[in-house]
Amino acid sequence: MLMCFITMLTAQPKKSNAVERANTFAVFGGMGVHMVSAPGIVEYINSVSTFAQRVNDFGAAVDFFGGVEFPIDDDWGVKLEHSYLFKSYTVSGNLGGTYDIFYANQSPSVIVQKIIVGKGYFVKLGAGGGYHFGSLIEKVSTFGTTTEYSASGIGLTIEAVGQTAFDDNVYGYIGGSLGWEFMSDLKENNGKKLTLPNSAKTVSLDYFHAGIRFGMNYYF
């Protein structure tokens, strides 16, 4: 992945704005698409849905992200980021009706970056994490009920990001990342935990994700 970024960025034609600029303070934002494996959620959905609508271990989720980057020196920087990842399912219940399940994760993170600077581009290799906050909303048409659950825990991520110059201050952003969310069991405000039907087994919001992101950086 890193070699693809470097090849793409360095293969551009020479332009007047293709200069090797300093890594200065920047703001950024964009969106990404991830393949997510949330085994607890998948097991729960498959336990309440018909056999014909069982869901796969991995599914596509979307995230929106933004934040700021601070240089430490020419070779290192720190990124403060907030991302919002979400996914939804609609399945037929094995007792009739439908289940609409929507889960999301608010993920503030601190990421340390190794900076590689070139003429008209940056490559940034990062690792970090933060304390994250998840939620799940379940609507069951059979009973006409809507139940909200929450969870929290530590999230970790590693990433490789390529940024290529559009002008002196604006850079395009493409990145690939891997992440792990170590979340608590889902529970209602009253403390009641989400469990599998006819079981005491609780459902957590743990998940793994791998994805690609696109966005923009603005350097000051």
QUIMO-V61928 format. One record per run of one state. SS is the DSSP state (a for helix, b for strand, c for the rest). FROM is the first residue (numbers start at 0). TO is the last residue. If there is no record, write none. Layout:
ss: [SS,SS]
from: [FROM,FROM]
to: [TO,TO]
This chain:
ss: [c,a,c,b,c,a,b,c,a,c,b,c,b,c,b,c,b,c,b,c,b,c,b,c,b,c,b,c,b,c,b,c,b,c,b,c]
from: [0,1,10,25,37,38,48,49,50,53,57,71,75,93,97,118,120,140,144,165,169,183,184,185,186,187,192,193,194,195,201,202,203,204,206,219]
to: [0,9,24,36,37,47,48,49,52,56,70,74,92,96,117,119,139,143,164,168,182,183,184,185,186,191,192,193,194,200,201,202,203,205,218,219]
